Amino acid sequence: MKLVIKHRIASYRTMQNRIERIKANGTDAEIQIFDGLPHGFGLGEGTVAEGWIDNAIEFWKRNMQ
């Protein structure tokens, strides 16, 4: 079950679509969507998002070369 939170910037579906379009143009891109969490959950400690920051760092390292 996904908890859908209306976000003033863009819905997660809009962001998924944008990421897919970016990737289709040959640029590395990722999106992580965590069930039950709204945008802006901090480090995610104690939640299903725990560890997201480590994934982000690895993504940045991969793309800074």
C-alpha positions as CSV (number, residue, x, y, z in Angstrom):
1,M,0.0,0.0,0.0
2,K,1.3,3.4,-0.9
3,L,0.4,6.4,1.2
4,V,0.0,9.2,-1.3
5,I,0.8,12.6,0.0
6,K,-0.1,15.6,-2.1
7,H,3.0,17.6,-2.5
8,R,3.1,21.2,-3.6
9,I,6.0,20.6,-6.0
10,A,5.2,17.4,-7.7
11,S,3.6,14.0,-7.0
12,Y,5.7,10.9,-6.8
13,R,4.2,9.7,-10.1
14,T,5.3,12.9,-11.8
15,M,8.8,12.5,-10.4
16,Q,8.9,8.9,-11.5
17,N,8.0,10.0,-15.0
18,R,10.6,12.7,-15.0
19,I,13.3,10.3,-13.9
20,E,12.4,7.8,-16.6
21,R,12.6,10.5,-19.2
22,I,16.0,11.6,-17.9
23,K,17.3,8.0,-18.0
24,A,15.9,7.6,-21.5
25,N,18.1,10.5,-22.6
26,G,21.2,8.6,-21.3
27,T,21.6,10.4,-17.9
28,D,21.9,8.3,-14.7
29,A,19.0,9.1,-12.4
30,E,17.3,7.5,-9.5
31,I,14.3,8.0,-7.3
32,Q,13.4,6.3,-4.1
33,I,9.8,6.3,-2.9
34,F,9.1,5.1,0.6
35,D,5.7,3.8,1.6
36,G,4.1,5.8,4.3
37,L,6.6,8.7,4.3
38,P,6.0,12.2,3.0
39,H,8.7,14.3,1.3
40,G,11.2,15.7,3.7
41,F,11.6,12.9,6.3
42,G,15.2,13.8,7.2
43,L,17.7,11.0,7.6
44,G,14.9,8.4,7.9
45,E,16.4,6.9,11.0
46,G,14.0,4.3,12.4
47,T,11.8,4.3,9.3
48,V,11.6,2.4,6.0
49,A,13.9,5.0,4.5
50,E,16.8,4.3,6.9
51,G,20.0,4.2,4.8
52,W,18.7,6.4,2.0
53,I,21.6,8.8,2.6
54,D,24.1,6.1,2.0
55,N,22.4,5.3,-1.4
56,A,22.5,9.0,-2.3
57,I,26.2,9.2,-1.5
58,E,27.0,6.2,-3.7
59,F,24.9,7.7,-6.5
60,W,26.8,11.0,-6.2
61,K,30.2,9.3,-6.1
62,R,29.3,7.3,-9.2
63,N,28.3,10.4,-11.0
64,M,31.1,12.8,-10.0
65,Q,33.7,10.9,-12.0
